[in-house]
C-alpha cells in the first residue's frame, strides 16, 4: 500500500470488525469511502473507509502488511536481501532495525504466502515431475534433516517441499560418537520412517493432480517402497544417482533447485555459522523461496547460451575437427 494508486484501486475484501456480519467476506457493497487520513510515513495519505453495517472506520492500511508496524515499508527489502544470501543479522544492521524485527517479518511473509499459494496452486499438472531430497541440518549437525522437493520437469515449478528429520549417520570422530549416543539416550531417535511417510504424502498429492505423468526419482529405497504402498496413478522411473547430472538428466530440475538453495541462502552454505536454528525457520525460508521462484521470478533470469551442438551433440555430417566450440 505504499503507492497511492494501489490504494485507490483497493476493494476492501471484508470488514475488519470481528463482530460484524461482513467480517467473513461478502458480495454486497458493504463500505463507503470516507475521506483521507494524513500520516507521517509513506504514502502520507491513506484512503479511509466506513462499514455500512457496523459503522466502524478502517483504511487501506488495515489490509496491508505494514498495518500497525512502527518500522514500515521494509518488507520488500527484507524479502529481497534474505533470498539473496544475507543473514538476518546483516539485514538488521543494514536496515538499522533489530534482528527480531527481521525474523518476525520473514515469519509473517511466510505464513501469508501459504494462503497465497493455496489460492494460486495449479488444479491439474500437465508435466512430468522430478522428486528428491535436499539434505541439511537445523540447530546442530547432530540433527540432520531431509527436505523432500518435487519440481516440474519442464516448468521447474516447485510443487512440494516437506520436512523429514533424520538421525545422524556417516563418519564421526570418537567424541562425536559419544555425544551422539548421549543425545539419543536423552531424547530418543527421530522416527526412522519419516522420509518414507513424507514421500507417501507427496506422491498421493501429486498422483491426484498429475495422473498419467511420470515421476522421476533416484534409487532411494524409501521412494520405491512408498510408490508401491498405494495405487499411484503416475508412472515411476528411477535414475541412478551416479548418472551425469546435466540438463539432459530428468533429475536436473532438482539439482538446479538445490544449487539455488545453496547459493541464495546464507544458512545453506557449507560450514556457515548462520545455519537455521530450528526446523520452522528452515521451512519458512523454503516457503518464501517457493513463492519467489514460482510466482515472482522467470524460469531462467539470463538467456541460456546453448548452441545446437551443446544440447543435441554434433549433426552426423560433421567430423570431429570441424567442431570448435
Ligand atoms: Zn462492519
Boltz pocket constraint, residues with backbone or C-beta under 6 A from the ligand:
constraints:
  - pocket:
      binder: B
      contacts: [[A, 15], [A, 16], [A, 17], [A, 20], [A, 21], [A, 22], [A, 23], [A, 51], [A, 52], [A, 53], [A, 54], [A, 55], [A, 56]]
      max_distance: 6.0
